Each structure stands twice: as C-alpha cells, then as structure tokens.
C-alpha cells in the first residue's frame, strides 16, 4: 500500500520540482506571470480532459464554471468581506452546484446536442456577468478583489504566487492520476468506448457522467479562485465562448485521454503567443498556422506524438543492438 502511494507521488513530485526551478531560467519577471496563467489554464484543462478525453463528454461552456468560481470568491471576499477561506469554498462550491443542476438534464444528451446545450449554458452565464452590473460590475469588470491570503499568510510577490499555483497544479495532477487508475477511471474509459456496453457491464453511466462533470467544474472553479485573487480584477470578457474553445484546443492539441496532454497543451497555448509577439503584423496568422500544422502531423496530440517518436527511436536502437 505504502509502495503504491509512493509510486503515485513520484511523477507529480518531479513535475512540481521542475516547475519550481523553472523561474531561475527565465529572462525577466514578466514570464513568471505567464507561467502563473499557464498553470491556471492547466488546472482547468486537466478537469476538462477527464470529461472530454476520458469520458467522451464535450463541453463548450467550461469558461462559465471558471467565471462562476472567480465571481463567487470576488463577491464573498470583496463585496461581503468574508474570510478568504469562505471565498475558496464558494469558488469551488458554486460551480459544482451549478454543474449538478445543469448536468442532470443536459448529460442525457449526446454528441452535438450536448455541445449545443453546454454552449447555451455558457452564453447565458456570460450574459449574466455582463448584465448584472450592480452585482458583477458588468462589462467594466469587478475591481477591488483582495490579494490571496489563507491561514494568515498573504501572497505578495508574483514568484510566491507562482509557487502556490504550481503546487496546486501538482495536486490536481496527483488527484487526476489516482482517479484515472481507479475504478472511476475505468468506468470513464468504458463510457468513452461505448455507453451501451458500459451500461451492460454494470456501469451507472448517469452517475459517472454527472460525477466527472461536477469534478471538472470544481477544478475550473478552483482555477477561477486563483485567477481572481492574482489579478485582483475580473471582467466577463475573460470567461466567454472563445475561452471555452481555447480550453478544448488545449486538451486536443496536448493529447486527449493522456494525463499530461492537457497540461502540455495548456502550457503550449499560453506561452506560444508570447514567443510570437516579435511578429507583430502576422502574429495571428502564425498562431493559426502552427495549430494547423500540429493537428496535421500530430493527430494524437503533442504528448501522443512525442510518445510515438520515442517508440521509433527505441525500436531503431533495439534493431541496431540486435
């Protein structure tokens, strides 16, 4: 038992160690903020990967859960002056509760019907953020959100905040890894392969669909909490339809149904625009071209392509040794 627990901690621990030393190789402090946003995106993408990559359930409204988490903690801590710990509970709890209420009717749908239902949900939440000016600040945004302070400790510098967010991401990866290797993960794979076959095998497909939907919403809410207290300002434009599409792109580009695919995709898509800023006039064209090329030559995603390339090198090495 202890050996299994220790084994499950090795890879997330090594990943966390890599993240912790990464800032020492950066040219300036601005890139630390890019890494913070990359980690936040990766937290959401990890949850969406469980839903899309493993369970095969698409969601075009995941930015709404992200926004609900951000606004929930903003209202709790800035408007009502409640403790930050309550803001964290609200940021995770509100999206989870909404996911239950939305998931019960919508997860009965499949394919493009489910996609349209979640798209509609995302648009309704986006309109709510825009129109409830007295509550959310409307298009002008919500200001005055306090810096993160938990258990008496206030995170002041960007570097300290990055270490916190990186640790949270490592915990999310650890949780996801244990879930994937458990009965829950096997049920999700069965769902993805064939819902009818899974139901015949005794999998409660309604229950597992709802569970993974709520879990992915909780991860998005957690990311919203970290995002709101990092920028101390949020606006509806950050939680629109285009961001939902970007999240799906992260999962698909990184590699669906792989633990690290969503993380790699999130870091890649968050960092890529920063490297393309030198090409001012054709930045968008290059961004699109790179995505198209990646999807053409890496149909299984970046992680899947890297694994296939490593397999080829291994085979050639074995042939040469033989």
C-alpha positions as CSV (number, residue, x, y, z in Angstrom):
1,X,0.0,0.0,0.0
2,X,2.7,2.5,1.0
3,X,4.8,1.5,-2.1
4,X,1.8,2.2,-4.3
5,X,1.2,5.6,-2.7
6,X,4.9,6.5,-3.0
7,X,4.9,5.4,-6.7
8,X,1.9,7.7,-7.4
9,X,3.8,10.6,-5.9
10,X,7.0,10.3,-7.9
11,X,5.9,11.8,-11.3
12,X,3.8,14.7,-9.8
13,X,6.7,15.4,-7.4
14,X,9.2,15.5,-10.3
15,X,6.9,17.7,-12.3
16,X,6.5,20.1,-9.3
17,X,10.3,20.2,-8.8
18,X,10.7,21.1,-12.5
19,X,8.1,23.9,-12.1
20,X,9.8,25.3,-9.0
21,X,13.2,25.7,-10.6
22,X,11.8,27.0,-13.9
23,X,11.7,30.7,-12.9
24,X,15.5,30.7,-12.4
25,X,15.9,30.1,-16.2
26,X,13.6,33.0,-17.3
27,X,14.9,36.2,-18.8
28,X,12.7,38.5,-16.7
29,X,9.9,38.5,-14.2
30,X,7.2,39.1,-16.8
31,X,7.4,35.4,-17.8
32,X,6.6,34.4,-14.2
33,X,3.1,35.9,-14.8
34,X,2.9,33.9,-18.0
35,X,3.7,30.7,-16.0
36,X,1.0,31.6,-13.4
37,X,-1.6,31.9,-16.2
38,X,-0.3,28.7,-17.8
39,X,-0.7,26.8,-14.5
40,X,-4.2,28.2,-14.0
41,X,-5.2,27.1,-17.6
42,X,-3.7,23.7,-17.0
43,X,-5.8,23.2,-13.9
44,X,-9.0,23.8,-15.9
45,X,-7.7,21.8,-18.8
46,X,-6.9,18.8,-16.5
47,X,-10.5,18.7,-15.4
48,X,-11.8,19.1,-18.9
49,X,-9.6,16.3,-20.1
50,X,-11.3,14.0,-17.6
51,X,-14.6,15.0,-19.1
52,X,-13.7,15.1,-22.8
53,X,-10.7,12.9,-23.1
54,X,-11.6,10.1,-20.8
55,X,-15.4,10.2,-20.5
56,X,-16.0,11.4,-24.1
57,X,-18.4,14.2,-23.0
58,X,-17.9,17.5,-24.7
59,X,-18.4,20.9,-23.0
60,X,-18.5,24.2,-24.9
61,X,-19.3,26.2,-21.7
62,X,-16.5,25.4,-19.4
63,X,-15.4,29.0,-19.2
64,X,-18.7,29.7,-17.4
65,X,-17.6,27.5,-14.5
66,X,-14.3,29.3,-14.4
67,X,-16.1,32.6,-14.3
68,X,-18.5,31.4,-11.6
69,X,-15.6,30.5,-9.4
70,X,-13.9,33.8,-9.9
71,X,-17.0,35.9,-9.3
72,X,-18.1,33.8,-6.3
73,X,-14.9,34.4,-4.5
74,X,-14.9,38.1,-5.6
75,X,-18.4,38.7,-4.2
76,X,-17.6,36.7,-1.0
77,X,-14.3,38.5,-0.2
78,X,-14.6,41.9,-1.7
79,X,-18.3,42.7,-1.6
80,X,-19.3,40.9,1.6
81,X,-15.9,41.0,3.4
82,X,-16.0,37.3,4.2
83,X,-12.7,35.4,5.0
84,X,-10.7,34.1,2.1
85,X,-11.3,30.5,3.2
86,X,-15.0,31.1,2.6
87,X,-14.2,32.5,-0.8
88,X,-12.3,29.3,-1.7
89,X,-15.3,27.2,-0.6
90,X,-17.7,29.4,-2.6
91,X,-15.4,29.3,-5.7
92,X,-15.4,25.5,-5.7
93,X,-18.9,25.0,-4.4
94,X,-20.9,27.4,-6.6
95,X,-19.7,25.9,-9.9
96,X,-20.1,22.4,-8.5
97,X,-23.7,23.0,-7.5
98,X,-24.5,24.7,-10.9
99,X,-22.8,21.7,-12.6
100,X,-25.2,19.3,-10.8
101,X,-28.2,21.4,-11.7
102,X,-27.1,21.7,-15.4
103,X,-25.7,18.3,-15.7
104,X,-28.8,16.3,-14.6
105,X,-30.8,17.4,-17.7
106,X,-28.0,18.1,-20.3
107,X,-25.9,14.9,-19.8
108,X,-28.9,12.9,-21.1
109,X,-27.9,14.4,-24.5
110,X,-25.1,13.1,-26.6
111,X,-22.8,14.4,-29.4
112,X,-23.6,17.8,-30.9
113,X,-26.8,18.1,-28.9
114,X,-24.7,18.1,-25.7
115,X,-22.3,20.5,-27.2
116,X,-25.1,22.9,-28.1
117,X,-26.6,22.6,-24.6
118,X,-23.3,23.4,-22.9
119,X,-22.7,26.2,-25.4
120,X,-26.1,27.7,-24.5
121,X,-25.3,27.4,-20.8
122,X,-22.0,29.3,-21.3
123,X,-23.7,32.1,-23.2
124,X,-26.4,32.5,-20.5
125,X,-23.8,32.8,-17.8
126,X,-21.7,35.2,-19.9
127,X,-24.8,37.4,-20.4
128,X,-25.5,37.2,-16.7
129,X,-22.0,38.5,-15.9
130,X,-22.4,41.4,-18.4
131,X,-25.9,42.5,-17.4
132,X,-25.9,42.3,-13.6
133,X,-23.9,45.5,-13.3
134,X,-24.8,46.1,-9.6
135,X,-23.5,42.6,-8.7
136,X,-20.6,41.8,-11.1
137,X,-19.7,45.3,-12.4
138,X,-20.9,44.4,-15.9
139,X,-18.6,44.9,-18.9
140,X,-16.4,47.3,-16.9
141,X,-15.3,44.5,-14.6
142,X,-15.1,43.7,-10.9
143,X,-12.4,45.7,-9.1
144,X,-11.0,45.6,-5.5
145,X,-10.6,41.9,-5.1
146,X,-8.0,41.3,-2.3
147,X,-4.7,39.5,-2.8
148,X,-4.7,35.9,-1.8
149,X,-4.4,35.4,1.9
150,X,-5.0,32.0,3.5
151,X,-4.5,30.8,7.1
152,X,-2.9,34.1,8.0
153,X,-0.4,34.2,5.1
154,X,-0.7,36.8,2.3
155,X,0.9,36.0,-1.0
156,X,2.6,39.3,-2.1
157,X,5.1,38.6,-4.9
158,X,4.4,37.0,-8.3
159,X,7.1,34.4,-7.6
160,X,5.4,33.3,-4.4
161,X,2.1,33.2,-6.1
162,X,3.6,31.1,-8.9
163,X,4.9,28.6,-6.4
164,X,1.5,28.3,-4.8
165,X,-0.3,27.8,-8.2
166,X,2.3,25.3,-9.3
167,X,1.8,23.3,-6.1
168,X,-2.0,23.4,-6.6
169,X,-1.5,22.2,-10.2
170,X,0.7,19.3,-9.0
171,X,-2.0,18.3,-6.5
172,X,-4.6,18.4,-9.3
173,X,-2.4,16.1,-11.4
174,X,-2.0,13.8,-8.5
175,X,-5.7,13.6,-7.9
176,X,-6.4,13.1,-11.6
177,X,-3.8,10.3,-11.8
178,X,-5.3,8.4,-8.9
179,X,-8.8,8.8,-10.3
180,X,-7.7,7.6,-13.7
181,X,-6.0,4.5,-12.2
182,X,-9.1,3.7,-10.1
183,X,-12.4,2.1,-10.7
184,X,-13.7,5.6,-11.5
185,X,-11.2,5.9,-14.4
186,X,-12.0,2.5,-15.8
187,X,-15.7,3.5,-15.8
188,X,-14.9,6.7,-17.7
189,X,-13.0,4.8,-20.3
190,X,-15.8,2.4,-20.7
191,X,-18.2,5.3,-21.1
192,X,-16.0,6.8,-23.8
193,X,-15.7,3.5,-25.7
194,X,-19.5,2.6,-25.7
195,X,-22.2,3.8,-23.3
196,X,-24.4,0.8,-24.1
197,X,-21.6,-1.6,-23.5
198,X,-20.7,0.1,-20.3
199,X,-24.3,0.0,-19.1
200,X,-24.5,-3.7,-19.9
201,X,-21.3,-4.2,-17.9
202,X,-22.9,-2.6,-14.8
203,X,-21.6,0.9,-15.1
204,X,-24.1,3.5,-13.8
205,X,-23.5,5.8,-16.8
206,X,-25.8,8.6,-15.5
207,X,-23.9,8.7,-12.2
208,X,-20.4,8.7,-13.6
209,X,-21.2,11.3,-16.2
210,X,-22.5,13.6,-13.6
211,X,-19.6,12.9,-11.2
212,X,-16.9,13.8,-13.8
213,X,-18.9,16.8,-15.0
214,X,-19.1,18.2,-11.4
215,X,-15.4,17.3,-10.8
216,X,-14.3,19.2,-13.9
217,X,-16.4,22.2,-12.9
218,X,-14.8,22.1,-9.4
219,X,-11.4,22.3,-10.9
220,X,-12.5,25.2,-13.1
221,X,-13.9,27.0,-10.0
222,X,-10.6,26.4,-8.2
223,X,-8.7,28.0,-11.1
224,X,-11.2,30.9,-11.0
225,X,-10.4,31.5,-7.4
226,X,-6.6,31.6,-8.1
227,X,-7.2,33.8,-11.2
228,X,-9.4,36.4,-9.3
229,X,-7.0,36.8,-6.4
230,X,-4.0,37.0,-8.7
231,X,-5.2,39.8,-11.0
232,X,-7.5,41.4,-8.3
233,X,-9.7,42.3,-11.2
234,X,-12.0,40.2,-13.4
235,X,-14.3,41.0,-16.4
236,X,-16.8,38.9,-18.4
237,X,-14.6,39.0,-21.5
238,X,-12.2,36.5,-19.8
239,X,-15.0,33.9,-19.5
240,X,-16.6,34.0,-22.9
241,X,-17.2,31.3,-25.6
242,X,-13.8,31.8,-27.2
243,X,-12.1,30.9,-24.0
244,X,-14.1,27.6,-23.9
245,X,-12.9,26.8,-27.4
246,X,-9.4,27.6,-26.3
247,X,-9.7,25.1,-23.4
248,X,-10.9,22.4,-25.8
249,X,-8.0,23.2,-28.1
250,X,-5.5,22.8,-25.2
251,X,-6.9,19.3,-24.5
252,X,-7.0,18.2,-28.1
253,X,-3.6,19.7,-29.0
254,X,-1.9,18.3,-26.0
255,X,-3.4,14.9,-26.4
256,X,-6.8,13.6,-25.2
257,X,-7.1,10.7,-22.7
258,X,-3.5,11.3,-21.6
259,X,-2.8,12.6,-18.1
260,X,-0.2,15.1,-19.3
261,X,-1.8,16.0,-22.6
262,X,-4.0,18.8,-21.2
263,X,-1.1,20.2,-19.1
264,X,1.3,20.3,-22.1
265,X,-1.5,21.8,-24.3
266,X,-2.2,24.5,-21.7
267,X,1.4,25.5,-21.3
268,X,2.0,25.4,-25.1
269,X,-1.0,27.6,-26.0
270,X,-0.4,30.0,-23.1
271,X,3.3,30.5,-23.9
272,X,3.0,30.5,-27.8
273,X,1.6,34.0,-28.2
274,X,4.4,35.4,-26.1
275,X,7.0,33.9,-28.5
276,X,5.1,35.2,-31.5
277,X,4.9,38.8,-30.3
278,X,8.0,39.7,-32.3
279,X,6.0,39.1,-35.5
280,X,3.6,42.0,-34.8
281,X,1.7,42.1,-38.1
282,X,1.4,38.3,-38.8
283,X,1.2,37.0,-35.2
284,X,-2.4,35.7,-35.6
285,X,-1.6,34.0,-38.9
286,X,1.5,32.3,-37.5
287,X,-0.5,31.2,-34.4
288,X,-3.2,29.6,-36.6
289,X,-0.6,28.0,-38.9
290,X,1.2,26.4,-36.0
291,X,-2.0,24.9,-34.7
292,X,-3.0,23.6,-38.1
293,X,0.5,22.0,-38.6
294,X,0.4,20.5,-35.1
295,X,-3.0,18.9,-35.8
296,X,-2.0,17.6,-39.2
297,X,1.3,16.0,-38.2
298,X,0.4,15.2,-34.5
299,X,-3.2,13.8,-34.7
300,X,-2.8,12.2,-31.3
301,X,-1.6,15.5,-29.8
302,X,1.8,16.7,-28.7
303,X,2.2,14.0,-25.9
304,X,1.0,11.2,-28.2
305,X,3.4,12.4,-31.0
306,X,6.3,12.5,-28.5
307,X,5.5,9.0,-27.3
308,X,5.3,7.7,-30.9
309,X,8.7,9.3,-31.7
310,X,10.3,7.9,-28.6
311,X,8.9,4.4,-29.6
312,X,10.5,4.7,-33.0
313,X,13.9,5.6,-31.5
314,X,13.6,2.7,-29.1
315,X,12.8,0.3,-31.9
316,X,15.8,1.5,-34.0
317,X,18.1,1.2,-31.0
318,X,16.9,-2.3,-30.4
319,X,17.5,-3.2,-34.1
320,X,21.0,-1.7,-34.0
321,X,21.8,-3.5,-30.8
322,X,20.5,-6.7,-32.3
